[in-house]
Amino acid sequence: MGILERRDTGAVAHLVMNTPEKLNALSDAMLAELQAAFDALREDRDIRVVTLAGAGKAFCAGHDLKEMQAGRQAEDGGAAYFGDLFTRCARVMEAIRTLPQPVIARPHGIATAAGCQLVATCDLAIAAEGTRFGVNGVNIGLFCSTPMVALSRNIPRKQAFEMLTTGEFIDTARAIELGLINRAVPADQLDAAVEDLAGTLASKLSAAVRIGKEAFYRQIEMPVAEAYAYTGEVMVRNMMLRDTDEGMAAFIEKRPPDWAD
C-alpha cells in the first residue's frame, strides 16, 4: 500500500492519506503524492467528485516537523528548503481550489496546522463528532501563516485570529458554528454521510458544476459590481450548453433529464 491510496466508486474518487504512524503528516513525499493525484484527477472526466480522508486515528497533523528540523542542517539554515516546502504546499492547496471537481474533506481525530488548512481549503467538509481543529504552530514558536490563508477565508477574522494566536483547538460544534465544516456526524456514520453528499454532487450536470466551482472562487474575490458582470457572463456560457437546455426542458415537462455529460 502506498502513502496515498485512491479508490474509485463510480464517479467518486476517494483519496486516503495513509501514514497513520505519522498522523498523516504532510511530508515531502505526501505533498508530492497529493500533487500527482490532483493533477491526474484534473484530467479525469469520469470523476465528478473527490473525497479526502486520513487513515488511522487522525486526519492530518500538519507538516512533518522531523523533516523540517532536518532541513535546518543545510548551509543556509534551511531557508531554501523551507521556501520550497511552503511553495509546494501552497501548490497542493491551490490544486484543490482549482480542481474542476468538488472536493469533500472527511476529517476525524485531529486536523491541525496544515491539516486544518486542508480542511479549510476543500470545498466541503463533513467531520466525525469529536474531531478537533487547530492552527497550533504558535505553541512551538511558528505562527501558522500559510494555514491562515485558507482559514481566514473560511471563518470570521476575529475568530481566525484567536485560533492563530492562542493555538487552542476548537471542537466540531464550534467548527460548524464558524463555518469551517458543513456538519458533523457520529464516527460510525461518517463514511455514509460523505458517500451520500458525494453521490448527490455526482448526480448533477458535471459541466455546470465545473463552471460553477471556478466562478465561485473567482467572484468571491471581486467587488460586487465586477462579480455580477463576471457571473452574468458565466450564466450565459452555462445556458449555451446542450445539457442545460435539456435539463430545463425536462423540468418543465416533469421528466428526468437525458444528459449527455
Secondary structure in CASP SS format (residue, H / E / C, confidence):
PFRMAT SS
TARGET T0000
AUTHOR 0000-0000-0000
METHOD secondary structure of the structure
MODEL  1
M C 1.00
G C 1.00
I C 1.00
L E 1.00
E E 1.00
R E 1.00
R E 1.00
D E 1.00
T E 1.00
G C 1.00
A C 1.00
V E 1.00
A E 1.00
H E 1.00
L E 1.00
V E 1.00
M E 1.00
N C 1.00
T C 1.00
P H 1.00
E H 1.00
K H 1.00
L C 1.00
N C 1.00
A C 1.00
L E 1.00
S C 1.00
D H 1.00
A H 1.00
M H 1.00
L H 1.00
A H 1.00
E H 1.00
L H 1.00
Q H 1.00
A H 1.00
A H 1.00
F H 1.00
D H 1.00
A H 1.00
L H 1.00
R H 1.00
E C 1.00
D C 1.00
R C 1.00
D C 1.00
I C 1.00
R C 1.00
V E 1.00
V E 1.00
T E 1.00
L E 1.00
A E 1.00
G E 1.00
A C 1.00
G C 1.00
K C 1.00
A C 1.00
F C 1.00
C E 1.00
A C 1.00
G C 1.00
H E 1.00
D C 1.00
L H 1.00
K H 1.00
E H 1.00
M H 1.00
Q H 1.00
A H 1.00
G H 1.00
R C 1.00
Q C 1.00
A C 1.00
E C 1.00
D C 1.00
G C 1.00
G C 1.00
A H 1.00
A H 1.00
Y H 1.00
F H 1.00
G H 1.00
D H 1.00
L H 1.00
F H 1.00
T H 1.00
R H 1.00
C H 1.00
A H 1.00
R H 1.00
V H 1.00
M H 1.00
E H 1.00
A H 1.00
I H 1.00
R H 1.00
T H 1.00
L C 1.00
P C 1.00
Q C 1.00
P C 1.00
V E 1.00
I E 1.00
A E 1.00
R C 1.00
P C 1.00
H C 1.00
G C 1.00
I E 1.00
A E 1.00
T E 1.00
A C 1.00
A H 1.00
G H 1.00
C H 1.00
Q H 1.00
L H 1.00
V H 1.00
A H 1.00
T H 1.00
C C 1.00
D C 1.00
L E 1.00
A E 1.00
I E 1.00
A E 1.00
A E 1.00
E C 1.00
G C 1.00
T C 1.00
R E 1.00
F E 1.00
G E 1.00
V C 1.00
N C 1.00
G H 1.00
V H 1.00
N H 1.00
I H 1.00
G C 1.00
L C 1.00
F C 1.00
C C 1.00
S H 1.00
T H 1.00
P H 1.00
M H 1.00
V H 1.00
A H 1.00
L H 1.00
S C 1.00
R C 1.00
N C 1.00
I C 1.00
P C 1.00
R H 1.00
K H 1.00
Q H 1.00
A H 1.00
F H 1.00
E H 1.00
M H 1.00
L H 1.00
T H 1.00
T H 1.00
G C 1.00
E C 1.00
F C 1.00
I E 1.00
D C 1.00
T H 1.00
A H 1.00
R H 1.00
A H 1.00
I H 1.00
E H 1.00
L H 1.00
G C 1.00
L C 1.00
I C 1.00
N C 1.00
R E 1.00
A E 1.00
V E 1.00
P C 1.00
A H 1.00
D H 1.00
Q H 1.00
L H 1.00
D H 1.00
A H 1.00
A H 1.00
V H 1.00
E H 1.00
D H 1.00
L H 1.00
A H 1.00
G H 1.00
T H 1.00
L H 1.00
A H 1.00
S C 1.00
K C 1.00
L C 1.00
S H 1.00
A H 1.00
A H 1.00
V H 1.00
R H 1.00
I H 1.00
G H 1.00
K H 1.00
E H 1.00
A H 1.00
F H 1.00
Y H 1.00
R H 1.00
Q H 1.00
I C 1.00
E C 1.00
M C 1.00
P C 1.00
V H 1.00
A H 1.00
E H 1.00
A H 1.00
Y H 1.00
A H 1.00
Y H 1.00
T H 1.00
G H 1.00
E H 1.00
V H 1.00
M H 1.00
V H 1.00
R H 1.00
N H 1.00
M H 1.00
M C 1.00
L C 1.00
R H 1.00
D H 1.00
T H 1.00
D H 1.00
E H 1.00
G H 1.00
M H 1.00
A H 1.00
A H 1.00
F H 1.00
I H 1.00
E C 1.00
K C 1.00
R C 1.00
P C 1.00
P C 1.00
D C 1.00
W C 1.00
A C 1.00
D C 1.00
END
